[in-house]
Amino acid sequence: MITVLFFAGIREEIGSDKLNIDMENITIYQLKQYLLNNYSLSSFNQVMTAINESFVTDDEIIKDQDIIAFIPPVSGG
Amino acid sequence: MQQDLFKIVHDTISVEEVSNQVSRREAGAITLFVGTVREFTKGKRTLSLEYQAYESMAVKMLSQIGEEIKGKWPDTCVAITHRIGKLEITDIAVVIAVSSPHRKTAYRANEYAIERIKQIVPIWKKEFWEDGTMWMGDQLETTKYPEGKPDEEE
C-alpha cells in the first residue's frame, strides 16, 4: 500500500488531498499513467515528484509504504 | 543552533521575532525580506490569497536552503517563516532574516533564500480575483510558467 498526496490544482481535480493505492514496485511514470487513466486530470506536465519528501525522477521505483507527493510548480514567497 | 529557524505558520508573522532569531554578537548586519500580499498584478486586482503547503516537506526544504546558504556564506545565520492559509492584501506571507558580520553577505544570502523558495519549497498560492480564482503555476494554459517557476517579479 502506498499513499499519494495531492496539492493545489491537482488536489481539486482529484477531489481529495490523498489516496491510498494498493500498488508497489512500479515507477513514478507508471503511477502517473495509472492516475491519468483513472482520474480526470488535465496533465502531469511540469509536475515534480517527491518520495518521502525528497525529489525524485520518473524512473524511481515506488516501494511499499512510500509516501508519494505530486508537486505542481510552486509559488511561495 | 536555535530551534524553529525554519517554520510554516498559520497566523500573523512577527517580523521582529524572526529578526531576533538571527540576532547575535558577531553580526554587524541583519537583512530582512518581508513578502507581502499585493493588490494589483499586471492590472488584475487580487481580493485575497490562499497559500497551501506540503508542510513537513516545506520545512525540510526551507532547512535545506539554510544549509545551502551556510555552504556559500559560512558566517551567516538564517531564519525563514512562511505563513499559509487565507491572507488579505498587505498581509505578510514570508519573512527571511539573515545576519552576518558584514552587510553585503547578508544582502546576497537573503536574495538567494527567496529565489530558492520560489524553486523548491512546496507552497502554492491561490489567487482570488473579482472574476474568479486560480492556482498560480497550475496546469491551465493561462498561468503556465514557461520555466516551471514564477517570473522573478512574482
gemmi code that builds the backbone of each chain (N, CA, C; Angstrom):
import gemmi

chains = {
    "A": [
        ("MET", (0.837, -1.206, 0.000), (0.000, 0.000, 0.000), (0.873, 1.257, 0.000)),
        ("ILE", (0.561, 2.184, -0.884), (1.281, 3.457, -0.916), (0.288, 4.599, -0.689)),
        ("THR", (0.817, 5.735, -0.254), (-0.011, 6.923, -0.058), (0.431, 7.974, -1.069)),
        ("VAL", (-0.542, 8.545, -1.767), (-0.233, 9.563, -2.765), (-0.888, 10.875, -2.344)),
        ("LEU", (-0.073, 11.934, -2.244), (-0.571, 13.245, -1.802), (-0.725, 14.191, -2.987)),
        ("PHE", (-1.772, 15.008, -2.914), (-2.048, 15.962, -3.999), (-2.181, 17.369, -3.437)),
        ("PHE", (-1.789, 18.348, -4.248), (-1.829, 19.746, -3.811), (-2.357, 20.643, -4.930)),
        ("ALA", (-2.803, 21.820, -4.502), (-3.199, 22.903, -5.412), (-4.196, 22.401, -6.468)),
        ("GLY", (-3.944, 22.717, -7.750), (-4.913, 22.390, -8.802), (-5.160, 20.895, -8.948)),
        ("ILE", (-4.101, 20.082, -8.761), (-4.263, 18.628, -8.888), (-5.186, 18.098, -7.795)),
        ("ARG", (-5.059, 18.669, -6.587), (-5.938, 18.263, -5.481), (-7.404, 18.509, -5.855)),
        ("GLU", (-7.648, 19.654, -6.485), (-9.038, 19.973, -6.858), (-9.535, 19.048, -7.962)),
        ("GLU", (-8.641, 18.665, -8.883), (-9.048, 17.755, -9.962), (-9.310, 16.345, -9.429)),
        ("ILE", (-8.453, 15.881, -8.524), (-8.633, 14.541, -7.936), (-9.839, 14.551, -6.987)),
        ("GLY", (-10.075, 15.688, -6.343), (-11.181, 15.802, -5.395), (-10.830, 15.282, -4.013)),
        ("SER", (-9.521, 15.141, -3.742), (-9.082, 14.632, -2.442), (-7.629, 15.035, -2.226)),
        ("ASP", (-7.237, 15.151, -0.943), (-5.834, 15.510, -0.692), (-4.914, 14.303, -0.695)),
        ("LYS", (-5.500, 13.075, -0.573), (-4.632, 11.892, -0.693), (-5.414, 10.652, -1.074)),
        ("LEU", (-4.683, 9.703, -1.626), (-5.260, 8.404, -1.973), (-4.339, 7.314, -1.439)),
        ("ASN", (-4.925, 6.247, -0.916), (-4.151, 5.050, -0.603), (-4.359, 4.074, -1.751)),
        ("ILE", (-3.261, 3.647, -2.352), (-3.350, 2.797, -3.540), (-2.579, 1.509, -3.283)),
        ("ASP", (-3.195, 0.389, -3.659), (-2.582, -0.914, -3.410), (-1.659, -1.283, -4.571)),
        ("MET", (-0.533, -0.570, -4.656), (0.455, -0.817, -5.712), (1.829, -0.629, -5.105)),
        ("GLU", (2.821, -1.316, -5.653), (4.218, -1.105, -5.260), (5.104, -1.699, -6.330)),
        ("ASN", (6.399, -1.431, -6.228), (7.359, -1.871, -7.245), (6.974, -1.423, -8.661)),
        ("ILE", (6.417, -0.231, -8.727), (6.172, 0.398, -10.031), (6.989, 1.690, -10.054)),
        ("THR", (7.148, 2.256, -11.241), (7.884, 3.524, -11.329), (6.910, 4.689, -11.147)),
        ("ILE", (7.490, 5.867, -10.892), (6.681, 7.085, -10.824), (5.928, 7.279, -12.144)),
        ("TYR", (6.613, 6.994, -13.249), (5.975, 7.137, -14.557), (4.722, 6.263, -14.643)),
        ("GLN", (4.834, 5.020, -14.156), (3.674, 4.106, -14.203), (2.542, 4.589, -13.287)),
        ("LEU", (2.907, 5.146, -12.137), (1.872, 5.689, -11.239), (1.150, 6.866, -11.903)),
        ("LYS", (1.922, 7.719, -12.565), (1.303, 8.850, -13.272), (0.326, 8.354, -14.334)),
        ("GLN", (0.739, 7.326, -15.097), (-0.140, 6.781, -16.136), (-1.420, 6.216, -15.520)),
        ("TYR", (-1.271, 5.523, -14.391), (-2.435, 4.967, -13.694), (-3.408, 6.075, -13.297)),
        ("LEU", (-2.873, 7.157, -12.730), (-3.750, 8.258, -12.280), (-4.398, 8.967, -13.467)),
        ("LEU", (-3.623, 9.167, -14.535), (-4.177, 9.820, -15.720), (-5.302, 8.989, -16.332)),
        ("ASN", (-5.158, 7.649, -16.244), (-6.172, 6.767, -16.824), (-7.427, 6.664, -15.963)),
        ("ASN", (-7.282, 6.923, -14.656), (-8.403, 6.680, -13.744), (-9.061, 7.940, -13.181)),
        ("TYR", (-8.426, 9.071, -13.358), (-8.991, 10.317, -12.832), (-9.002, 11.378, -13.921)),
        ("SER", (-9.853, 12.359, -13.724), (-9.969, 13.438, -14.699), (-8.907, 14.498, -14.403)),
        ("LEU", (-7.707, 14.268, -14.932), (-6.578, 15.166, -14.684), (-6.180, 15.853, -15.978)),
        ("SER", (-5.895, 17.146, -15.918), (-5.505, 17.837, -17.153), (-4.158, 17.325, -17.644)),
        ("SER", (-3.198, 17.141, -16.726), (-1.915, 16.534, -17.106), (-0.982, 16.524, -15.910)),
        ("PHE", (0.175, 15.885, -16.117), (1.242, 15.989, -15.111), (2.378, 16.830, -15.664)),
        ("ASN", (2.057, 17.614, -16.689), (3.058, 18.483, -17.281), (3.634, 19.410, -16.207)),
        ("GLN", (4.954, 19.483, -16.118), (5.660, 20.372, -15.179), (5.602, 19.939, -13.710)),
        ("VAL", (4.940, 18.821, -13.429), (4.836, 18.400, -12.031), (6.137, 17.738, -11.579)),
        ("MET", (6.623, 18.129, -10.402), (7.747, 17.441, -9.791), (7.169, 16.378, -8.844)),
        ("THR", (7.991, 15.358, -8.561), (7.511, 14.280, -7.693), (8.478, 14.097, -6.530)),
        ("ALA", (7.913, 13.859, -5.352), (8.739, 13.537, -4.184), (8.306, 12.194, -3.629)),
        ("ILE", (9.291, 11.395, -3.230), (9.007, 10.188, -2.449), (9.580, 10.431, -1.061)),
        ("ASN", (8.726, 10.292, -0.050), (9.133, 10.506, 1.346), (9.889, 11.836, 1.497)),
        ("GLU", (9.349, 12.876, 0.859), (9.810, 14.271, 0.998), (11.130, 14.584, 0.299)),
        ("SER", (11.586, 13.694, -0.583), (12.765, 14.011, -1.397), (12.375, 13.944, -2.869)),
        ("PHE", (12.837, 14.935, -3.641), (12.515, 14.955, -5.065), (13.140, 13.767, -5.778)),
        ("VAL", (12.361, 13.158, -6.702), (12.851, 12.012, -7.487), (12.465, 12.206, -8.952)),
        ("THR", (13.026, 11.356, -9.827), (12.676, 11.399, -11.252), (11.586, 10.364, -11.546)),
        ("ASP", (11.095, 10.382, -12.790), (10.026, 9.462, -13.208), (10.460, 7.996, -13.194)),
        ("ASP", (11.776, 7.736, -13.198), (12.278, 6.353, -13.220), (12.306, 5.705, -11.842)),
        ("GLU", (12.136, 6.509, -10.808), (12.279, 5.991, -9.439), (11.228, 4.909, -9.156)),
        ("ILE", (11.669, 3.850, -8.486), (10.773, 2.740, -8.143), (10.082, 3.030, -6.809)),
        ("ILE", (8.776, 2.823, -6.758), (7.997, 3.048, -5.542), (7.922, 1.759, -4.739)),
        ("LYS", (8.218, 1.890, -3.435), (8.178, 0.704, -2.565), (6.965, 0.773, -1.635)),
        ("ASP", (6.649, -0.376, -1.061), (5.540, -0.461, -0.112), (5.735, 0.572, 1.001)),
        ("GLN", (4.649, 1.229, 1.398), (4.638, 2.228, 2.488), (5.182, 3.611, 2.095)),
        ("ASP", (5.639, 3.745, 0.841), (6.156, 5.057, 0.431), (5.040, 6.106, 0.403)),
        ("ILE", (5.439, 7.349, 0.669), (4.519, 8.485, 0.518), (4.974, 9.286, -0.687)),
        ("ILE", (4.122, 9.316, -1.696), (4.456, 9.991, -2.952), (3.676, 11.304, -3.010)),
        ("ALA", (4.354, 12.385, -3.357), (3.671, 13.677, -3.484), (3.906, 14.236, -4.873)),
        ("PHE", (2.824, 14.673, -5.518), (2.945, 15.353, -6.799), (2.949, 16.846, -6.538)),
        ("ILE", (3.994, 17.519, -7.013), (4.257, 18.903, -6.653), (4.206, 19.782, -7.898)),
        ("PRO", (3.064, 20.452, -8.119), (2.976, 21.362, -9.254), (3.933, 22.536, -9.052)),
        ("PRO", (4.202, 23.323, -10.106), (5.099, 24.468, -9.947), (4.731, 25.281, -8.709)),
        ("VAL", (5.737, 25.551, -7.881), (5.473, 26.175, -6.583), (5.374, 27.696, -6.745)),
        ("SER", (4.715, 28.341, -5.796), (4.549, 29.799, -5.895), (4.573, 30.449, -4.520)),
        ("GLY", (5.435, 29.913, -3.638), (5.568, 30.529, -2.320), (6.378, 31.815, -2.382)),
        ("GLY", (6.489, 32.452, -1.240), (7.282, 33.684, -1.151), (6.444, 34.925, -1.188)),
    ],
    "B": [
        ("MET", (22.561, 25.537, 17.512), (21.561, 26.102, 16.572), (20.193, 26.210, 17.266)),
        ("GLN", (19.572, 27.359, 17.059), (18.248, 27.567, 17.658), (17.216, 26.644, 17.016)),
        ("GLN", (16.215, 26.294, 17.771), (15.109, 25.521, 17.221), (14.216, 26.429, 16.366)),
        ("ASP", (13.517, 25.800, 15.434), (12.471, 26.507, 14.690), (12.949, 27.720, 13.909)),
        ("LEU", (14.146, 27.635, 13.350), (14.594, 28.723, 12.471), (13.810, 28.707, 11.161)),
        ("PHE", (13.240, 27.540, 10.817), (12.510, 27.394, 9.550), (11.111, 26.898, 9.866)),
        ("LYS", (10.142, 27.754, 9.604), (8.787, 27.473, 10.098), (7.708, 27.764, 9.060)),
        ("ILE", (6.636, 26.973, 9.132), (5.399, 27.270, 8.418), (4.366, 27.585, 9.506)),
        ("VAL", (3.709, 28.736, 9.414), (2.735, 29.129, 10.440), (1.394, 29.450, 9.784)),
        ("HIS", (0.364, 29.488, 10.617), (-0.994, 29.746, 10.111), (-1.496, 31.137, 10.524)),
        ("ASP", (-0.718, 31.840, 11.338), (-1.167, 33.145, 11.831), (-0.154, 34.236, 11.495)),
        ("THR", (-0.476, 35.444, 11.921), (0.347, 36.626, 11.639), (1.818, 36.396, 12.014)),
        ("ILE", (2.715, 36.818, 11.121), (4.149, 36.685, 11.393), (4.656, 37.965, 12.050)),
        ("SER", (5.423, 37.831, 13.124), (6.093, 38.978, 13.731), (7.474, 39.129, 13.108)),
        ("VAL", (7.677, 40.237, 12.374), (8.967, 40.495, 11.732), (10.072, 40.540, 12.795)),
        ("GLU", (9.747, 41.159, 13.929), (10.747, 41.315, 14.981), (11.187, 39.958, 15.557)),
        ("GLU", (10.216, 39.053, 15.696), (10.582, 37.731, 16.227), (11.531, 36.989, 15.296)),
        ("VAL", (11.266, 37.067, 13.989), (12.142, 36.373, 13.033), (13.524, 37.028, 13.059)),
        ("SER", (13.542, 38.350, 13.114), (14.813, 39.082, 13.200), (15.592, 38.681, 14.455)),
        ("ASN", (14.887, 38.607, 15.561), (15.550, 38.248, 16.830), (16.174, 36.858, 16.791)),
        ("GLN", (15.607, 35.971, 15.959), (16.148, 34.607, 15.885), (17.579, 34.579, 15.345)),
        ("VAL", (17.951, 35.579, 14.545), (19.303, 35.579, 13.960), (20.219, 36.609, 14.623)),
        ("SER", (19.685, 37.340, 15.598), (20.483, 38.357, 16.293), (21.601, 37.682, 17.095)),
        ("ARG", (22.813, 38.204, 16.989), (23.951, 37.628, 17.740), (25.080, 38.639, 17.804)),
        ("ARG", (26.014, 38.413, 18.688), (27.067, 39.401, 18.956), (28.010, 39.591, 17.775)),
        ("GLU", (28.214, 38.533, 16.972), (29.147, 38.631, 15.840), (28.572, 39.425, 14.678)),
        ("ALA", (27.251, 39.616, 14.674), (26.600, 40.202, 13.491), (26.728, 41.721, 13.472)),
        ("GLY", (27.106, 42.241, 12.300), (27.100, 43.686, 12.093), (25.940, 44.102, 11.226)),
        ("ALA", (25.187, 43.115, 10.714), (24.047, 43.408, 9.843), (23.013, 42.315, 9.952)),
        ("ILE", (21.749, 42.733, 9.930), (20.648, 41.789, 9.720), (19.850, 42.337, 8.552)),
        ("THR", (19.721, 41.536, 7.477), (18.822, 41.937, 6.390), (17.508, 41.191, 6.566)),
        ("LEU", (16.408, 41.912, 6.283), (15.072, 41.330, 6.384), (14.384, 41.437, 5.037)),
        ("PHE", (13.837, 40.328, 4.548), (12.935, 40.382, 3.409), (11.538, 40.113, 3.938)),
        ("VAL", (10.610, 41.011, 3.631), (9.221, 40.854, 4.062), (8.363, 40.775, 2.801)),
        ("GLY", (7.848, 39.599, 2.520), (6.998, 39.400, 1.346), (5.547, 39.644, 1.731)),
        ("THR", (4.883, 40.556, 1.004), (3.510, 40.930, 1.358), (2.556, 40.658, 0.206)),
        ("VAL", (1.274, 40.624, 0.520), (0.253, 40.349, -0.499), (-0.085, 41.646, -1.234)),
        ("ARG", (0.123, 41.606, -2.563), (-0.042, 42.785, -3.413), (-1.449, 42.792, -4.005)),
        ("GLU", (-2.016, 43.983, -4.120), (-3.387, 44.085, -4.643), (-3.454, 43.926, -6.160)),
        ("PHE", (-2.524, 44.568, -6.887), (-2.602, 44.530, -8.350), (-1.396, 43.815, -8.947)),
        ("THR", (-1.652, 42.845, -9.838), (-0.598, 42.182, -10.585), (-0.919, 42.335, -12.060)),
        ("LYS", (-0.074, 43.090, -12.758), (-0.296, 43.367, -14.183), (-1.734, 43.825, -14.432)),
        ("GLY", (-2.206, 44.741, -13.602), (-3.522, 45.338, -13.804), (-4.683, 44.547, -13.242)),
        ("LYS", (-4.424, 43.314, -12.809), (-5.501, 42.467, -12.300), (-5.583, 42.592, -10.782)),
        ("ARG", (-6.804, 42.803, -10.297), (-6.978, 43.068, -8.875), (-7.170, 41.786, -8.066)),
        ("THR", (-6.309, 41.600, -7.073), (-6.443, 40.470, -6.158), (-7.284, 40.898, -4.965)),
        ("LEU", (-8.287, 40.075, -4.615), (-9.108, 40.367, -3.431), (-8.473, 39.745, -2.188)),
        ("SER", (-8.031, 38.514, -2.312), (-7.329, 37.843, -1.213), (-6.547, 36.672, -1.795)),
        ("LEU", (-5.787, 36.010, -0.941), (-4.936, 34.901, -1.368), (-5.078, 33.751, -0.394)),
        ("GLU", (-4.834, 32.545, -0.914), (-4.735, 31.404, -0.021), (-3.441, 30.668, -0.350)),
        ("TYR", (-2.627, 30.440, 0.667), (-1.421, 29.627, 0.488), (-1.680, 28.240, 1.063)),
        ("GLN", (-1.224, 27.225, 0.293), (-1.319, 25.841, 0.752), (0.099, 25.278, 0.728)),
        ("ALA", (0.417, 24.382, 1.652), (1.774, 23.823, 1.681), (1.742, 22.328, 1.954)),
        ("TYR", (2.777, 21.646, 1.499), (3.089, 20.295, 1.961), (4.005, 20.570, 3.142)),
        ("GLU", (3.373, 20.726, 4.322), (4.054, 21.395, 5.434), (5.358, 20.732, 5.863)),
        ("SER", (5.333, 19.414, 6.050), (6.546, 18.751, 6.556), (7.691, 18.887, 5.554)),
        ("MET", (7.360, 18.735, 4.256), (8.418, 18.854, 3.249), (8.850, 20.304, 3.087)),
        ("ALA", (7.915, 21.245, 3.222), (8.257, 22.676, 3.101), (9.272, 23.065, 4.168)),
        ("VAL", (9.065, 22.609, 5.406), (10.022, 22.910, 6.484), (11.383, 22.299, 6.154)),
        ("LYS", (11.342, 21.064, 5.621), (12.589, 20.384, 5.249), (13.333, 21.159, 4.153)),
        ("MET", (12.585, 21.655, 3.155), (13.236, 22.380, 2.061), (13.727, 23.755, 2.523)),
        ("LEU", (12.989, 24.400, 3.423), (13.477, 25.674, 3.992), (14.787, 25.432, 4.742)),
        ("SER", (14.847, 24.328, 5.493), (16.086, 23.990, 6.210), (17.223, 23.725, 5.232)),
        ("GLN", (16.876, 23.059, 4.122), (17.902, 22.801, 3.093), (18.455, 24.110, 2.540)),
        ("ILE", (17.570, 25.087, 2.316), (18.023, 26.396, 1.837), (18.981, 27.017, 2.860)),
        ("GLY", (18.646, 26.863, 4.139), (19.542, 27.332, 5.201), (20.916, 26.670, 5.106)),
        ("GLU", (20.921, 25.355, 4.814), (22.192, 24.626, 4.666), (22.969, 25.114, 3.445)),
        ("GLU", (22.230, 25.342, 2.349), (22.896, 25.833, 1.132), (23.568, 27.178, 1.400)),
        ("ILE", (22.866, 28.029, 2.140), (23.415, 29.358, 2.454), (24.648, 29.225, 3.351)),
        ("LYS", (24.585, 28.326, 4.325), (25.759, 28.061, 5.192), (26.958, 27.630, 4.366)),
        ("GLY", (26.689, 26.819, 3.319), (27.767, 26.356, 2.447), (28.392, 27.487, 1.650)),
        ("LYS", (27.542, 28.405, 1.182), (28.026, 29.506, 0.337), (28.612, 30.645, 1.162)),
        ("TRP", (27.963, 30.943, 2.275), (28.379, 32.077, 3.125), (28.426, 31.571, 4.570)),
        ("PRO", (29.550, 30.957, 4.954), (29.604, 30.243, 6.250), (29.339, 31.123, 7.477)),
        ("ASP", (29.532, 32.435, 7.352), (29.373, 33.266, 8.555), (27.967, 33.866, 8.694)),
        ("THR", (26.983, 33.272, 8.001), (25.615, 33.788, 8.110), (24.778, 32.953, 9.073)),
        ("CYS", (23.703, 33.557, 9.561), (22.668, 32.830, 10.291), (21.330, 33.205, 9.645)),
        ("VAL", (20.506, 32.198, 9.327), (19.283, 32.411, 8.551), (18.059, 31.919, 9.319)),
        ("ALA", (16.976, 32.682, 9.258), (15.682, 32.222, 9.771), (14.612, 32.586, 8.739)),
        ("ILE", (13.719, 31.632, 8.464), (12.643, 31.881, 7.492), (11.323, 31.407, 8.096)),
        ("THR", (10.314, 32.283, 8.081), (8.962, 31.893, 8.478), (8.017, 32.206, 7.322)),
        ("HIS", (7.252, 31.212, 6.904), (6.261, 31.403, 5.826), (4.870, 31.135, 6.381)),
        ("ARG", (3.954, 32.018, 6.077), (2.575, 31.844, 6.524), (1.755, 31.159, 5.440)),
        ("ILE", (0.822, 30.284, 5.844), (-0.112, 29.702, 4.883), (-1.544, 29.935, 5.365)),
        ("GLY", (-2.502, 29.553, 4.528), (-3.908, 29.822, 4.834), (-4.372, 31.052, 4.075)),
        ("LYS", (-5.452, 31.629, 4.548), (-6.068, 32.775, 3.865), (-5.361, 34.068, 4.282)),
        ("LEU", (-4.916, 34.860, 3.304), (-4.257, 36.139, 3.593), (-4.967, 37.276, 2.870)),
        ("GLU", (-4.971, 38.432, 3.499), (-5.582, 39.628, 2.907), (-4.490, 40.515, 2.298)),
        ("ILE", (-4.926, 41.494, 1.499), (-3.995, 42.458, 0.901), (-3.196, 43.136, 2.019)),
        ("THR", (-1.893, 43.289, 1.799), (-0.879, 43.861, 2.716), (-0.435, 42.889, 3.827)),
        ("ASP", (-1.089, 41.756, 3.992), (-0.610, 40.791, 4.989), (0.793, 40.294, 4.623)),
        ("ILE", (1.534, 39.893, 5.625), (2.882, 39.361, 5.410), (2.808, 37.853, 5.171)),
        ("ALA", (3.355, 37.422, 4.020), (3.340, 35.998, 3.678), (4.628, 35.306, 4.112)),
        ("VAL", (5.749, 36.025, 4.020), (7.033, 35.399, 4.346), (7.979, 36.438, 4.926)),
        ("VAL", (8.791, 36.003, 5.886), (9.865, 36.848, 6.413), (11.154, 36.032, 6.401)),
        ("ILE", (12.178, 36.609, 5.792), (13.509, 35.987, 5.763), (14.470, 36.923, 6.479)),
        ("ALA", (15.156, 36.431, 7.493), (16.156, 37.223, 8.212), (17.514, 36.551, 8.069)),
        ("VAL", (18.513, 37.347, 7.698), (19.886, 36.841, 7.603), (20.801, 37.777, 8.378)),
        ("SER", (21.588, 37.228, 9.279), (22.601, 38.047, 9.952), (23.979, 37.591, 9.518)),
        ("SER", (24.907, 38.558, 9.460), (26.302, 38.240, 9.149), (27.175, 39.371, 9.686)),
        ("PRO", (28.482, 39.140, 9.778), (29.359, 40.208, 10.283), (29.298, 41.457, 9.401)),
        ("HIS", (29.155, 41.271, 8.074), (29.165, 42.408, 7.140), (27.912, 42.408, 6.265)),
        ("ARG", (27.490, 43.602, 5.845), (26.163, 43.718, 5.226), (26.035, 43.047, 3.865)),
        ("LYS", (27.125, 43.071, 3.038), (26.974, 42.550, 1.672), (26.574, 41.082, 1.673)),
        ("THR", (27.195, 40.324, 2.542), (26.864, 38.898, 2.642), (25.409, 38.720, 3.044)),
        ("ALA", (24.956, 39.527, 3.983), (23.576, 39.402, 4.461), (22.571, 39.720, 3.345)),
        ("TYR", (22.887, 40.748, 2.537), (22.003, 41.065, 1.396), (21.962, 39.912, 0.399)),
        ("ARG", (23.144, 39.412, 0.025), (23.220, 38.366, -1.012), (22.528, 37.086, -0.554)),
        ("ALA", (22.804, 36.696, 0.663), (22.223, 35.447, 1.167), (20.708, 35.565, 1.252)),
        ("ASN", (20.222, 36.752, 1.599), (18.777, 36.933, 1.719), (18.100, 36.799, 0.355)),
        ("GLU", (18.688, 37.389, -0.673), (18.091, 37.275, -2.008), (18.140, 35.829, -2.498)),
        ("TYR", (19.250, 35.153, -2.213), (19.366, 33.738, -2.587), (18.225, 32.933, -1.958)),
        ("ALA", (17.915, 33.224, -0.708), (16.866, 32.476, 0.003), (15.514, 32.611, -0.700)),
        ("ILE", (15.114, 33.815, -1.077), (13.783, 33.969, -1.698), (13.758, 33.337, -3.088)),
        ("GLU", (14.871, 33.417, -3.819), (14.898, 32.774, -5.138), (14.733, 31.256, -4.999)),
        ("ARG", (15.393, 30.670, -4.019), (15.302, 29.215, -3.821), (13.918, 28.801, -3.324)),
        ("ILE", (13.306, 29.643, -2.482), (11.936, 29.339, -2.039), (11.031, 29.175, -3.255)),
        ("LYS", (11.203, 30.053, -4.234), (10.347, 30.028, -5.415), (10.655, 28.867, -6.348)),
        ("GLN", (11.759, 28.155, -6.082), (12.098, 27.000, -6.913), (11.727, 25.661, -6.266)),
        ("ILE", (11.983, 25.533, -4.969), (11.943, 24.173, -4.406), (11.021, 23.985, -3.204)),
        ("VAL", (10.451, 25.029, -2.654), (9.651, 24.833, -1.431), (8.186, 24.602, -1.808)),
        ("PRO", (7.619, 23.437, -1.415), (6.257, 23.111, -1.841), (5.185, 23.943, -1.124)),
        ("ILE", (5.022, 25.157, -1.625), (3.981, 26.082, -1.157), (3.322, 26.637, -2.413)),
        ("TRP", (1.990, 26.679, -2.400), (1.253, 27.152, -3.577), (0.335, 28.292, -3.181)),
        ("LYS", (0.100, 29.160, -4.154), (-0.692, 30.365, -3.919), (-1.934, 30.318, -4.804)),
        ("LYS", (-3.092, 30.470, -4.181), (-4.336, 30.568, -4.954), (-4.805, 32.016, -4.907)),
        ("GLU", (-4.971, 32.605, -6.074), (-5.426, 33.996, -6.165), (-6.943, 34.036, -6.241)),
        ("PHE", (-7.541, 34.896, -5.432), (-8.980, 35.166, -5.544), (-9.147, 36.535, -6.161)),
        ("TRP", (-9.608, 36.535, -7.428), (-9.825, 37.783, -8.151), (-11.298, 38.158, -8.116)),
        ("GLU", (-11.597, 39.339, -8.659), (-13.004, 39.767, -8.734), (-13.807, 38.824, -9.629)),
        ("ASP", (-13.143, 38.239, -10.637), (-13.869, 37.413, -11.608), (-13.466, 35.940, -11.567)),
        ("GLY", (-12.926, 35.484, -10.452), (-12.611, 34.056, -10.385), (-11.425, 33.754, -9.501)),
        ("THR", (-11.001, 32.482, -9.555), (-9.861, 32.044, -8.738), (-8.879, 31.290, -9.621)),
        ("MET", (-7.637, 31.203, -9.171), (-6.627, 30.497, -9.945), (-5.468, 30.075, -9.059)),
        ("TRP", (-5.080, 28.780, -9.141), (-3.827, 28.358, -8.513), (-2.698, 28.864, -9.377)),
        ("MET", (-1.822, 29.665, -8.849), (-0.720, 30.189, -9.641), (0.244, 29.051, -9.947)),
        ("GLY", (0.665, 29.016, -11.212), (1.581, 27.961, -11.611), (0.901, 26.638, -11.851)),
        ("ASP", (-0.429, 26.637, -11.922), (-1.093, 25.349, -12.145), (-1.042, 24.974, -13.626)),
        ("GLN", (-1.721, 23.926, -13.976), (-1.536, 23.349, -15.310), (-2.383, 24.015, -16.391)),
        ("LEU", (-3.181, 25.009, -16.018), (-4.009, 25.672, -17.018), (-3.153, 26.613, -17.856)),
        ("GLU", (-3.467, 26.689, -19.117), (-2.660, 27.473, -20.061), (-2.469, 28.916, -19.613)),
        ("THR", (-3.490, 29.467, -18.956), (-3.465, 30.887, -18.624), (-2.408, 31.258, -17.598)),
        ("THR", (-1.951, 30.298, -16.830), (-0.958, 30.643, -15.802), (0.302, 29.803, -15.924)),
        ("LYS", (0.493, 29.210, -17.081), (1.667, 28.357, -17.247), (2.951, 29.184, -17.075)),
        ("TYR", (3.860, 28.651, -16.297), (5.171, 29.283, -16.165), (6.114, 28.599, -17.148)),
        ("PRO", (6.603, 29.319, -18.146), (7.455, 28.660, -19.154), (8.677, 27.980, -18.540)),
        ("GLU", (9.240, 28.551, -17.493), (10.440, 27.971, -16.878), (10.089, 27.012, -15.746)),
        ("GLY", (8.799, 26.760, -15.557), (8.400, 25.880, -14.478), (8.460, 26.537, -13.119)),
        ("LYS", (8.652, 27.851, -13.108), (8.652, 28.584, -11.853), (8.249, 30.033, -12.127)),
        ("PRO", (7.884, 30.773, -11.101), (7.375, 32.119, -11.340), (8.429, 33.058, -11.916)),
        ("ASP", (7.947, 34.107, -12.577), (8.847, 35.179, -13.021), (9.555, 35.745, -11.801)),
        ("GLU", (10.684, 36.394, -12.049), (11.426, 36.976, -10.930), (10.599, 37.991, -10.159)),
        ("GLU", (9.741, 38.715, -10.880), (9.000, 39.775, -10.189), (7.826, 39.253, -9.372)),
        ("GLU", (7.499, 37.969, -9.542), (6.438, 37.394, -8.714), (6.897, 37.379, -7.266)),
    ],
}
model = gemmi.Model(1)
for chain_id, residues in chains.items():
    chain = gemmi.Chain(chain_id)
    for i, (resn, *xyz) in enumerate(residues, 1):
        res = gemmi.Residue()
        res.name, res.seqid = resn, gemmi.SeqId(i, " ")
        for name, pos in zip(("N", "CA", "C"), xyz):
            atom = gemmi.Atom()
            atom.name, atom.element = name, gemmi.Element(name[0])
            atom.pos, atom.b_iso = gemmi.Position(*pos), 0.0
            res.add_atom(atom)
        chain.add_residue(res)
    model.add_chain(chain)
structure = gemmi.Structure()
structure.add_model(model)
structure.setup_entities()
